[in-house]
Amino acid sequence: MFYSKAVTPSTPPAHSSETGTQLETGTRMLGLTGSIGAGKSTAANILRKHGLTVLDADAAAHTLSRSLEVQTEVARQLGPQYVTADGFDRAALAALVFADPAKRDVLNAILHPRVRALLGQQTAEAAARGEAWVVQDVPLLFEGDGWRQMHATLLIDAPLELRTLRVMKRSGLDRETVLARDAAQMPAEQKRRLATVVVDNSGDEAQLEAGLLEALRELGIRE
């Protein structure tokens, strides 16, 4: 199901400190986000299937986690036990930062500027190819100022209970842990108020795809 906020896509400045790049004229950015368990990653794959370039902030963070510079900063500020030969001990680091907002702020300060710079570089490359729209898949889009640099934002949404059950099933986490991680993010209601368009993902993948295609038409991305 698709819900329009009846908001016309905006026109941010061509140069953005959040995206870290000077965009070519005509290229627009769509920010994709969603609360834990909403189905944002499934939505991203559907958008790719329909020909859109989707840049993944989590993938960028994983790439950066293998850099010596980032590993050194994490070991120094959070502890060497969170660094592995392949990057981070993701489970241990997630448990730390979801339990301690101060530690979460430290990790975000290390990663977020570097993630924005990498996404900015990838966005500039897509713009140079002449792509009309580029999607940036950012889990915490509304928690920072990055959403203000998007021409439009698309929120994948689902009821809390359904999202909780999905995460429990896929990750093996208990209910209390999932709810605590959800509570560490911006409330879904507030995200719905900020988003340009909202797509409900309470149904199956076919229904999600239909809602996404309607959203793309609403935004003028697809006919």
NUGUTOR-107630 format. One record per residue (C-alpha): residue number from 1; y, z, x. Coordinates in nm, 2 decimals, always signed. Each point is the difference from the previous one (the first is absolute). Layout:
! residues N
{tido = NUM, py = Y, pz = Z, px = X}
...
END
This chain:
! residues 223
{tido = 1, py = +0.00, pz = +0.00, px = +0.00}
{tido = 2, py = +0.35, pz = -0.09, px = +0.12}
{tido = 3, py = +0.32, pz = +0.19, px = -0.06}
{tido = 4, py = +0.33, pz = -0.17, px = +0.07}
{tido = 5, py = +0.30, pz = +0.21, px = +0.09}
{tido = 6, py = +0.22, pz = -0.30, px = -0.08}
{tido = 7, py = +0.16, pz = +0.02, px = +0.34}
{tido = 8, py = +0.12, pz = -0.31, px = +0.17}
{tido = 9, py = -0.11, pz = -0.02, px = +0.36}
{tido = 10, py = +0.28, pz = +0.11, px = +0.23}
{tido = 11, py = +0.14, pz = -0.15, px = +0.31}
{tido = 12, py = +0.00, pz = +0.24, px = +0.30}
{tido = 13, py = +0.19, pz = -0.08, px = +0.31}
{tido = 14, py = -0.16, pz = -0.28, px = +0.21}
{tido = 15, py = -0.03, pz = +0.25, px = +0.29}
{tido = 16, py = -0.18, pz = +0.32, px = -0.07}
{tido = 17, py = -0.05, pz = +0.30, px = +0.22}
{tido = 18, py = -0.31, pz = +0.09, px = -0.20}
{tido = 19, py = -0.17, pz = -0.33, px = +0.04}
{tido = 20, py = +0.14, pz = -0.03, px = +0.35}
{tido = 21, py = +0.06, pz = -0.38, px = -0.02}
{tido = 22, py = +0.25, pz = -0.26, px = -0.09}
{tido = 23, py = -0.15, pz = -0.19, px = -0.29}
{tido = 24, py = +0.03, pz = -0.38, px = -0.04}
{tido = 25, py = +0.20, pz = -0.11, px = -0.30}
{tido = 26, py = -0.21, pz = -0.03, px = -0.31}
{tido = 27, py = -0.28, pz = +0.24, px = +0.09}
{tido = 28, py = -0.04, pz = +0.30, px = -0.22}
{tido = 29, py = -0.19, pz = +0.32, px = +0.04}
{tido = 30, py = -0.22, pz = +0.16, px = -0.27}
{tido = 31, py = -0.09, pz = +0.37, px = +0.07}
{tido = 32, py = -0.35, pz = +0.09, px = -0.13}
{tido = 33, py = -0.09, pz = +0.36, px = -0.04}
{tido = 34, py = -0.20, pz = +0.25, px = -0.21}
{tido = 35, py = -0.11, pz = +0.36, px = -0.01}
{tido = 36, py = -0.33, pz = +0.10, px = +0.16}
{tido = 37, py = -0.30, pz = -0.15, px = -0.20}
{tido = 38, py = +0.22, pz = -0.24, px = -0.20}
{tido = 39, py = -0.16, pz = -0.31, px = +0.15}
{tido = 40, py = +0.28, pz = -0.14, px = +0.22}
{tido = 41, py = -0.24, pz = -0.14, px = +0.25}
{tido = 42, py = -0.19, pz = -0.19, px = -0.27}
{tido = 43, py = +0.33, pz = -0.13, px = -0.12}
{tido = 44, py = +0.09, pz = -0.11, px = +0.35}
{tido = 45, py = -0.32, pz = -0.20, px = +0.03}
{tido = 46, py = +0.07, pz = -0.17, px = -0.34}
{tido = 47, py = +0.35, pz = -0.10, px = +0.12}
{tido = 48, py = -0.15, pz = -0.14, px = +0.32}
{tido = 49, py = -0.25, pz = -0.20, px = -0.21}
{tido = 50, py = +0.29, pz = -0.15, px = -0.19}
{tido = 51, py = +0.16, pz = -0.12, px = +0.32}
{tido = 52, py = +0.25, pz = +0.27, px = +0.09}
{tido = 53, py = +0.04, pz = +0.14, px = +0.35}
{tido = 54, py = -0.06, pz = +0.38, px = -0.03}
{tido = 55, py = +0.09, pz = +0.21, px = +0.30}
{tido = 56, py = -0.18, pz = +0.33, px = +0.02}
{tido = 57, py = +0.18, pz = +0.31, px = +0.12}
{tido = 58, py = -0.32, pz = +0.20, px = +0.04}
{tido = 59, py = -0.15, pz = -0.28, px = +0.21}
{tido = 60, py = +0.32, pz = -0.01, px = +0.21}
{tido = 61, py = -0.03, pz = +0.38, px = +0.05}
{tido = 62, py = -0.37, pz = -0.04, px = +0.10}
{tido = 63, py = +0.10, pz = -0.27, px = +0.26}
{tido = 64, py = +0.27, pz = +0.23, px = +0.14}
{tido = 65, py = -0.24, pz = +0.30, px = +0.02}
{tido = 66, py = -0.17, pz = -0.19, px = +0.28}
{tido = 67, py = +0.32, pz = -0.02, px = +0.21}
{tido = 68, py = +0.02, pz = +0.24, px = +0.30}
{tido = 69, py = +0.36, pz = +0.08, px = -0.09}
{tido = 70, py = -0.09, pz = +0.11, px = -0.36}
{tido = 71, py = -0.31, pz = +0.19, px = +0.11}
{tido = 72, py = +0.20, pz = +0.19, px = +0.27}
{tido = 73, py = +0.26, pz = +0.10, px = -0.26}
{tido = 74, py = -0.26, pz = +0.12, px = -0.25}
{tido = 75, py = -0.19, pz = +0.19, px = +0.26}
{tido = 76, py = +0.32, pz = +0.16, px = +0.13}
{tido = 77, py = +0.15, pz = +0.10, px = -0.34}
{tido = 78, py = -0.31, pz = +0.06, px = -0.21}
{tido = 79, py = -0.28, pz = +0.06, px = +0.24}
{tido = 80, py = -0.24, pz = -0.21, px = +0.22}
{tido = 81, py = -0.29, pz = +0.08, px = -0.24}
{tido = 82, py = +0.14, pz = -0.26, px = -0.24}
{tido = 83, py = -0.02, pz = -0.29, px = +0.24}
{tido = 84, py = -0.32, pz = -0.19, px = +0.06}
{tido = 85, py = -0.10, pz = -0.30, px = +0.22}
{tido = 86, py = +0.05, pz = -0.22, px = -0.31}
{tido = 87, py = +0.34, pz = +0.15, px = -0.11}
{tido = 88, py = +0.00, pz = +0.31, px = -0.22}
{tido = 89, py = -0.25, pz = +0.23, px = -0.16}
{tido = 90, py = +0.12, pz = -0.11, px = -0.34}
{tido = 91, py = -0.18, pz = +0.26, px = -0.20}
{tido = 92, py = +0.12, pz = +0.29, px = +0.21}
{tido = 93, py = +0.36, pz = -0.14, px = +0.01}
{tido = 94, py = +0.01, pz = -0.05, px = -0.37}
{tido = 95, py = -0.12, pz = +0.35, px = -0.07}
{tido = 96, py = +0.27, pz = +0.13, px = +0.23}
{tido = 97, py = +0.29, pz = -0.19, px = -0.14}
{tido = 98, py = -0.09, pz = +0.04, px = -0.36}
{tido = 99, py = -0.02, pz = +0.38, px = +0.05}
{tido = 100, py = +0.32, pz = +0.04, px = +0.20}
{tido = 101, py = +0.31, pz = -0.19, px = -0.10}
{tido = 102, py = +0.17, pz = +0.07, px = +0.33}
{tido = 103, py = -0.29, pz = -0.16, px = +0.19}
{tido = 104, py = +0.01, pz = -0.30, px = -0.24}
{tido = 105, py = +0.37, pz = -0.04, px = +0.08}
{tido = 106, py = -0.08, pz = +0.00, px = +0.37}
{tido = 107, py = -0.27, pz = -0.27, px = -0.04}
{tido = 108, py = +0.23, pz = -0.21, px = -0.22}
{tido = 109, py = +0.28, pz = +0.02, px = +0.25}
{tido = 110, py = -0.24, pz = -0.14, px = +0.27}
{tido = 111, py = -0.16, pz = -0.27, px = -0.21}
{tido = 112, py = +0.25, pz = -0.12, px = -0.27}
{tido = 113, py = +0.27, pz = -0.16, px = +0.22}
{tido = 114, py = -0.27, pz = -0.18, px = +0.20}
{tido = 115, py = -0.18, pz = -0.12, px = -0.32}
{tido = 116, py = +0.33, pz = -0.12, px = -0.14}
{tido = 117, py = +0.07, pz = -0.20, px = +0.32}
{tido = 118, py = -0.35, pz = -0.16, px = -0.01}
{tido = 119, py = +0.03, pz = -0.09, px = -0.37}
{tido = 120, py = +0.35, pz = -0.14, px = +0.07}
{tido = 121, py = -0.15, pz = -0.22, px = +0.27}
{tido = 122, py = -0.27, pz = -0.12, px = -0.23}
{tido = 123, py = +0.25, pz = -0.06, px = -0.28}
{tido = 124, py = +0.22, pz = -0.21, px = +0.23}
{tido = 125, py = -0.30, pz = -0.21, px = +0.10}
{tido = 126, py = -0.08, pz = -0.06, px = -0.37}
{tido = 127, py = +0.36, pz = -0.09, px = -0.06}
{tido = 128, py = +0.00, pz = -0.25, px = +0.29}
{tido = 129, py = -0.30, pz = -0.17, px = -0.18}
{tido = 130, py = +0.23, pz = -0.04, px = -0.30}
{tido = 131, py = -0.19, pz = +0.24, px = -0.23}
{tido = 132, py = +0.21, pz = +0.07, px = -0.31}
{tido = 133, py = -0.14, pz = +0.36, px = -0.05}
{tido = 134, py = -0.17, pz = +0.24, px = +0.23}
{tido = 135, py = -0.18, pz = +0.31, px = -0.13}
{tido = 136, py = +0.03, pz = +0.33, px = +0.20}
{tido = 137, py = -0.28, pz = +0.24, px = -0.10}
{tido = 138, py = +0.14, pz = +0.34, px = +0.07}
{tido = 139, py = -0.17, pz = +0.32, px = -0.14}
{tido = 140, py = +0.31, pz = +0.22, px = +0.03}
{tido = 141, py = +0.25, pz = -0.27, px = -0.09}
{tido = 142, py = +0.21, pz = +0.22, px = -0.23}
{tido = 143, py = -0.02, pz = +0.31, px = +0.22}
{tido = 144, py = +0.23, pz = -0.16, px = +0.25}
{tido = 145, py = +0.28, pz = -0.25, px = -0.03}
{tido = 146, py = -0.21, pz = -0.31, px = +0.06}
{tido = 147, py = -0.01, pz = -0.09, px = -0.37}
{tido = 148, py = +0.38, pz = -0.05, px = +0.00}
{tido = 149, py = -0.05, pz = -0.29, px = +0.24}
{tido = 150, py = -0.24, pz = -0.18, px = -0.23}
{tido = 151, py = +0.11, pz = -0.27, px = -0.24}
{tido = 152, py = -0.25, pz = +0.15, px = -0.25}
{tido = 153, py = -0.26, pz = +0.27, px = -0.01}
{tido = 154, py = -0.34, pz = -0.01, px = -0.17}
{tido = 155, py = -0.17, pz = +0.33, px = -0.09}
{tido = 156, py = -0.38, pz = +0.02, px = -0.07}
{tido = 157, py = -0.05, pz = +0.29, px = -0.23}
{tido = 158, py = -0.29, pz = +0.19, px = -0.17}
{tido = 159, py = -0.04, pz = +0.34, px = -0.17}
{tido = 160, py = -0.05, pz = +0.29, px = +0.24}
{tido = 161, py = -0.35, pz = +0.09, px = -0.12}
{tido = 162, py = -0.12, pz = -0.35, px = +0.05}
{tido = 163, py = +0.16, pz = -0.02, px = +0.35}
{tido = 164, py = -0.15, pz = +0.33, px = +0.09}
{tido = 165, py = -0.35, pz = -0.11, px = -0.10}
{tido = 166, py = +0.03, pz = -0.32, px = +0.19}
{tido = 167, py = +0.10, pz = +0.17, px = +0.33}
{tido = 168, py = -0.27, pz = +0.26, px = -0.04}
{tido = 169, py = -0.26, pz = -0.27, px = -0.04}
{tido = 170, py = +0.11, pz = -0.22, px = +0.28}
{tido = 171, py = +0.09, pz = +0.27, px = +0.26}
{tido = 172, py = -0.22, pz = +0.29, px = -0.09}
{tido = 173, py = +0.30, pz = +0.23, px = -0.02}
{tido = 174, py = +0.00, pz = +0.29, px = -0.25}
{tido = 175, py = +0.23, pz = +0.01, px = -0.29}
{tido = 176, py = +0.23, pz = +0.26, px = +0.15}
{tido = 177, py = +0.05, pz = -0.20, px = +0.31}
{tido = 178, py = +0.08, pz = -0.32, px = -0.19}
{tido = 179, py = +0.25, pz = +0.18, px = -0.22}
{tido = 180, py = +0.17, pz = +0.16, px = +0.30}
{tido = 181, py = +0.04, pz = -0.34, px = +0.16}
{tido = 182, py = +0.14, pz = -0.15, px = -0.31}
{tido = 183, py = +0.24, pz = +0.30, px = -0.03}
{tido = 184, py = +0.12, pz = -0.07, px = +0.35}
{tido = 185, py = +0.13, pz = -0.34, px = -0.12}
{tido = 186, py = +0.29, pz = -0.08, px = -0.23}
{tido = 187, py = -0.10, pz = +0.06, px = -0.36}
{tido = 188, py = -0.13, pz = -0.31, px = -0.18}
{tido = 189, py = +0.26, pz = +0.04, px = -0.27}
{tido = 190, py = +0.28, pz = -0.03, px = +0.25}
{tido = 191, py = -0.16, pz = -0.30, px = +0.16}
{tido = 192, py = -0.01, pz = -0.17, px = -0.34}
{tido = 193, py = +0.37, pz = +0.05, px = -0.05}
{tido = 194, py = +0.08, pz = -0.15, px = +0.34}
{tido = 195, py = -0.24, pz = -0.30, px = -0.02}
{tido = 196, py = +0.12, pz = -0.35, px = -0.10}
{tido = 197, py = -0.33, pz = -0.06, px = -0.18}
{tido = 198, py = -0.30, pz = +0.22, px = -0.07}
{tido = 199, py = -0.36, pz = -0.13, px = -0.04}
{tido = 200, py = -0.25, pz = +0.24, px = -0.16}
{tido = 201, py = -0.34, pz = +0.01, px = +0.16}
{tido = 202, py = -0.20, pz = +0.20, px = -0.25}
{tido = 203, py = -0.24, pz = -0.28, px = -0.07}
{tido = 204, py = -0.22, pz = -0.23, px = +0.21}
{tido = 205, py = +0.10, pz = -0.24, px = +0.28}
{tido = 206, py = +0.04, pz = -0.30, px = -0.24}
{tido = 207, py = +0.25, pz = +0.20, px = -0.20}
{tido = 208, py = +0.19, pz = +0.10, px = +0.32}
{tido = 209, py = +0.01, pz = -0.37, px = +0.10}
{tido = 210, py = +0.14, pz = -0.10, px = -0.33}
{tido = 211, py = +0.26, pz = +0.27, px = +0.02}
{tido = 212, py = +0.10, pz = -0.11, px = +0.35}
{tido = 213, py = +0.03, pz = -0.36, px = -0.09}
{tido = 214, py = +0.23, pz = +0.09, px = -0.29}
{tido = 215, py = +0.21, pz = +0.21, px = +0.23}
{tido = 216, py = +0.03, pz = -0.29, px = +0.25}
{tido = 217, py = +0.12, pz = -0.22, px = -0.29}
{tido = 218, py = +0.25, pz = +0.27, px = -0.11}
{tido = 219, py = +0.14, pz = +0.01, px = +0.36}
{tido = 220, py = +0.01, pz = -0.37, px = +0.03}
{tido = 221, py = -0.25, pz = -0.01, px = +0.28}
{tido = 222, py = -0.25, pz = -0.21, px = -0.19}
{tido = 223, py = +0.04, pz = -0.22, px = -0.30}
END
